[in-house]
Amino acid sequence: MDNLNTHTKASLYQAFPAAGAAALANRLEIHYTPKHGSWLNIAEIELNAMTHQCLDRRIDDIDILRRELSIWESERNEKCKSVDWQFTAEDARIRLRSLYLKIIF
């Protein structure tokens, strides 16, 4: 289970001295997302594509790695790839019926 009380800037003051916590807090922009959010699927799809299209070999120089990833990212963004959501709310009601019943009763 996630420890949600650590997901605030205030928690930094419990872990670091005030000056350090303030410096870190100023650098952070916290976005709250659902625990089981679909955005994770998108991230996994992109990481998988990057792994297979760009990182499918040994790259032993950090500068070459950065350059390769930058080129891959530019090409990927130019293609404007999108996600084709095919799992509808109606599909969820059917396939996850047992979970819905537990929530209702």
LINMO-V962673 format. One record per residue. PHI is phi as a letter, one per 40 degrees, with the letter a starting at -180 (999 if undefined). OMEGA is omega as a letter, one per 40 degrees, with the letter a starting at -180 (* if undefined). D_CENTER is the distance of its C-alpha to the mean C-alpha in Angstrom with 2 decimals. Layout:
# LINMO-V962673
phi->{PHI PHI}
omega->{OMEGA OMEGA}
d_center->{D_CENTER D_CENTER}
This chain:
# LINMO-V962673
phi->{999 c c c c c c b c c c c c c b b c d c c c c c c c c c c b c b c b c d b c c c c c c c c c c c c c c c c c b b c a c b c b c c c d c c c c c c c c c c c c c c f c b b c c b c c c c d c c c c b d c c c c c c c b}
omega->{a i a i i a i i i a i a i a a i a a i i i i i a i a a i a i i a i a a a i i i i i i i i a i i i i a a a a a a i i i a i a i i i i i i i i i i a i i i a i i i i i a i a a a a i i i a a i a a a a i i i i a a a *}
d_center->{17.56 15.41 17.57 16.70 19.52 17.68 15.13 17.78 19.44 22.60 21.43 21.59 25.32 25.77 24.40 25.82 29.05 29.09 29.14 26.19 24.17 25.09 24.12 20.62 20.30 21.38 18.63 15.77 14.34 12.71 10.80 11.32 9.28 10.85 10.77 10.98 9.29 9.48 6.35 5.07 8.19 7.70 5.06 7.69 10.40 9.87 9.77 12.74 14.49 14.26 15.62 18.40 19.34 19.18 18.96 21.55 24.07 24.81 24.35 26.25 26.18 23.31 24.73 24.87 21.27 20.18 22.55 21.47 17.76 18.89 21.16 18.69 16.19 19.24 20.48 17.28 17.10 20.85 20.55 18.37 16.64 15.57 14.57 17.71 17.20 20.14 19.65 21.53 22.34 25.73 24.36 22.41 25.69 27.52 25.26 24.07 27.53 28.06 25.11 26.36 29.81 28.72 27.24 30.38 32.92}
